[in-house]
Amino acid sequence: MDSLFAAGFALVVTAFFVFRYLKKQKQRDEEARAAVEKGKMYSEGPRGQHPHIDITNCIGCATCTQVCPEGDVLAMLAGQAVIANGHKCIGHGLCAEACPVGAITIVMASPSLGADMPFLSAEFETSINNLFIVGELGGLALIKNAVNQGRDCVDLLARRMAARKDRSKLVDVYDVLIVGAGPAGISSSLRAIEHKMSYVTLERDEIGGTVAKFPRQKLVMTSPVQFPMYGKFNKLELSKEHLLAFWDMVLNRSDFNVRTGEKVDDIKKGPDGVFTVTTSTGQYRALSVLLALGRNGDPRKLGVKGEELPKVMYRLIEADHYTDKKILVVGGGDSAVEAAMGLAQQKGNVVTLSYRQAQFGRIKERNSKRMEECMRTGRVKVFFNSNVAEFKPNSVVLDLNGQQQEMANDFAWIFAGGSPPSAFLKKIGVKFGSQDITLAGAQETRRASQEKKALTEQTPAKVGSGSSQLF
Ligand SMILES: Cc1cc2nc3c(=O)[nH]c(=O)nc-3n(C[C@H](O)[C@H](O)[C@H](O)COP(=O)(O)OP(=O)(O)OC[C@H]3O[C@@H](n4cnc5c(N)ncnc54)[C@H](O)[C@@H]3O)c2cc1C
């Protein structure tokens, strides 16, 4: 009798847990479906790099959905991983690293996007032999990708240079000329030093690239990376200032050969295979050229009356320099939203944000939540479906669904993205489209897991590794 009761009890308990599991599963599926639908609302799908899931291998463990720092790029649907918000992927690649069965690779977006990207081999070479593209210009965002690509590309170049029999006969010709001193250009330059290659790095602006232009004290998310002339760099997050100070420290003691304030205007390859690089102030010759230009190019302008006024700006570094001001921020991406919230925190500022769409669609989850709070409390007034009609010295005119509204204004910031340097690439003869980006993405994924393995082992550090308290 007792055993009958025990069996019955066990059956009821099992049924309860099975029911609960199925209910949870159903709820998860519904959430995923909602996330997929929400993702579809805001984008036609991934816009750049994104995970590719091999559904024949996916075992539905959901690990990939838990490791993504961007939140809901992936979701579980009917027991399998699916892309819910592909446009939010910025290439961390942690899903691919974490997948226990290797069912995920990071690939580039649709052919339509590919047509907008320079052709690149899996070794970062453009359609022009010995002309390379590394870093964000090649399609993969993030500092770690820029560092990895710059380093690996110079490794390949070093092998090519070693195989050249005519090297000693070429006078006044660099082994490699690097354009851009963001993370990709810095990493490439340091690797060239390690390989004892002759090189010069040309930077139109300042060392640090996009990172140098981040707002003051911005928290930068990084990943462990093997940094040339240093060794393993293990920080996961640090301030922009600390990251720049780290690069500065390594560059200073490595005798970095950089020329800042020098913009590269043209690159031509002669019949002898040597490149002539023309800049704003001179000419250089090099056997190979590595373009690490980033994708920001020049800030996109609105093209409206009064935009040339000095109060209209495209970059905000020191939000705390502005107090008691009437401010307009234009744009609906993370940069615009972060700037508006940062400025709204300063004493006495009245901040308005104008965005041409009906809602924010592509901003990070945490920015979305903070912004909702700012709107609710009135710290930032947001005009959706609005466009700037004109900037005047003391005011700005907004077009709100056909109605014009003029408001007092001291400063305006426009965050409408940047125009990537496609025109420059086309001018120098780089071919676009049908690139082997899937291969490059898959290579990135393979490298990430190899590197993760290597970084957990003790790596011999290079010059002075670990000597700084900061790093
Ligand atoms: C707001 C914002 C926040 C971000 N936060 C993070 C983060 O937290 N973590 C992360 O990993 N990534 C982040 N990123 C992305 C990261 O900044 C980029 O992926 C990275 O900087 C790309 O490095 P890069 O070297 O390829 O290009 P860039 O950093 O853009 O550097 C390119 C350099 O080339 C120079 N240049 C361009 N054209 C010429 C020319 N003709 N002649 C000479 N020099 C030229 C430019 O002046 C620039 O210095 C963020 C990006 C933005 C916009």
The ligand as an SDF file (V2000), in Angstrom:
LIG
                    3D

 53 58  0  0  0  0  0  0  0  0999 V2000
   30.6210   55.6730  -29.3820 C   0  0  0  0  0  0  0  0  0  0  0  0
   31.4490   54.4310  -29.5970 C   0  0  0  0  0  0  0  0  0  0  0  0
   31.6910   53.5760  -28.5300 C   0  0  0  0  0  0  0  0  0  0  0  0
   32.4600   52.4220  -28.7070 C   0  0  0  0  0  0  0  0  0  0  0  0
   32.7220   51.6150  -27.6220 N   0  0  0  0  0  0  0  0  0  0  0  0
   33.5020   50.5160  -27.7830 C   0  0  0  0  0  0  0  0  0  0  0  0
   33.8220   49.6950  -26.6570 C   0  0  0  0  0  0  0  0  0  0  0  0
   33.4210   49.9420  -25.5090 O   0  0  0  0  0  0  0  0  0  0  0  0
   34.6090   48.5810  -26.8880 N   0  0  0  0  0  0  0  0  0  0  0  0
   35.0880   48.2790  -28.1360 C   0  0  0  0  0  0  0  0  0  0  0  0
   35.7870   47.2650  -28.2740 O   0  0  0  0  0  0  0  0  0  0  0  0
   34.8080   49.0600  -29.2110 N   0  0  0  0  0  0  0  0  0  0  0  0
   34.0350   50.1630  -29.0670 C   0  0  0  0  0  0  0  0  0  0  0  0
   33.7530   50.9490  -30.1490 N   0  0  0  0  0  0  0  0  0  0  0  0
   34.2850   50.5490  -31.4680 C   0  0  0  0  0  0  0  0  0  0  0  0
   35.7880   50.8820  -31.5830 C   0  0  0  0  0  0  0  0  0  0  0  0
   36.0120   52.2160  -31.1980 O   0  0  0  0  0  0  0  0  0  0  0  0
   36.2370   50.6710  -33.0250 C   0  0  0  0  0  0  0  0  0  0  0  0
   35.8380   49.3890  -33.4750 O   0  0  0  0  0  0  0  0  0  0  0  0
   37.7660   50.7740  -33.1280 C   0  0  0  0  0  0  0  0  0  0  0  0
   38.2070   52.0430  -32.6880 O   0  0  0  0  0  0  0  0  0  0  0  0
   38.2050   50.5610  -34.5770 C   0  0  0  0  0  0  0  0  0  0  0  0
   39.5910   50.7100  -34.6330 O   0  0  0  0  0  0  0  0  0  0  0  0
   40.3390   51.0850  -35.9930 P   0  0  0  0  0  0  0  0  0  0  0  0
   41.7860   51.2040  -35.6490 O   0  0  0  0  0  0  0  0  0  0  0  0
   39.9270   50.1370  -37.0420 O   0  0  0  0  0  0  0  0  0  0  0  0
   39.7490   52.5110  -36.4440 O   0  0  0  0  0  0  0  0  0  0  0  0
   39.6830   53.9000  -35.6730 P   0  0  0  0  0  0  0  0  0  0  0  0
   39.7840   53.7360  -34.2190 O   0  0  0  0  0  0  0  0  0  0  0  0
   38.4910   54.5950  -36.2210 O   0  0  0  0  0  0  0  0  0  0  0  0
   41.0060   54.6630  -36.1650 O   0  0  0  0  0  0  0  0  0  0  0  0
   41.1830   55.0470  -37.5060 C   0  0  0  0  0  0  0  0  0  0  0  0
   42.2480   56.1520  -37.5690 C   0  0  0  0  0  0  0  0  0  0  0  0
   42.5840   56.4010  -38.9410 O   0  0  0  0  0  0  0  0  0  0  0  0
   42.7690   57.7900  -39.1180 C   0  0  0  0  0  0  0  0  0  0  0  0
   42.5860   58.1320  -40.5260 N   0  0  0  0  0  0  0  0  0  0  0  0
   41.4510   57.9860  -41.2500 C   0  0  0  0  0  0  0  0  0  0  0  0
   41.6660   58.3930  -42.5280 N   0  0  0  0  0  0  0  0  0  0  0  0
   42.9650   58.7980  -42.6020 C   0  0  0  0  0  0  0  0  0  0  0  0
   43.7770   59.3100  -43.6550 C   0  0  0  0  0  0  0  0  0  0  0  0
   43.3060   59.4880  -44.9080 N   0  0  0  0  0  0  0  0  0  0  0  0
   45.0680   59.6130  -43.3940 N   0  0  0  0  0  0  0  0  0  0  0  0
   45.5750   59.4280  -42.1360 C   0  0  0  0  0  0  0  0  0  0  0  0
   44.8450   58.9460  -41.1030 N   0  0  0  0  0  0  0  0  0  0  0  0
   43.5560   58.6180  -41.3310 C   0  0  0  0  0  0  0  0  0  0  0  0
   41.6860   58.4040  -38.2170 C   0  0  0  0  0  0  0  0  0  0  0  0
   41.9830   59.7590  -37.8990 O   0  0  0  0  0  0  0  0  0  0  0  0
   41.7320   57.4850  -37.0050 C   0  0  0  0  0  0  0  0  0  0  0  0
   42.6380   57.9670  -36.0290 O   0  0  0  0  0  0  0  0  0  0  0  0
   32.9860   52.1000  -29.9990 C   0  0  0  0  0  0  0  0  0  0  0  0
   32.7560   52.9680  -31.0790 C   0  0  0  0  0  0  0  0  0  0  0  0
   32.0010   54.1230  -30.8860 C   0  0  0  0  0  0  0  0  0  0  0  0
   31.7690   55.0390  -32.0670 C   0  0  0  0  0  0  0  0  0  0  0  0
  1  2  1  0
  2  3  1  0
  2 52  2  0
  3  4  2  0
  4  5  1  0
  4 50  1  0
  5  6  2  0
  6  7  1  0
  6 13  1  0
  7  8  2  0
  7  9  1  0
  9 10  1  0
 10 11  2  0
 10 12  1  0
 12 13  2  0
 13 14  1  0
 14 15  1  0
 14 50  1  0
 15 16  1  0
 16 17  1  0
 16 18  1  0
 18 19  1  0
 18 20  1  0
 20 21  1  0
 20 22  1  0
 22 23  1  0
 23 24  1  0
 24 25  2  0
 24 26  1  0
 24 27  1  0
 27 28  1  0
 28 29  2  0
 28 30  1  0
 28 31  1  0
 31 32  1  0
 32 33  1  0
 33 34  1  0
 33 48  1  0
 34 35  1  0
 35 36  1  0
 35 46  1  0
 36 37  1  0
 36 45  1  0
 37 38  2  0
 38 39  1  0
 39 40  1  0
 39 45  2  0
 40 41  1  0
 40 42  2  0
 42 43  1  0
 43 44  2  0
 44 45  1  0
 46 47  1  0
 46 48  1  0
 48 49  1  0
 50 51  2  0
 51 52  1  0
 52 53  1  0
M  END
$$$$
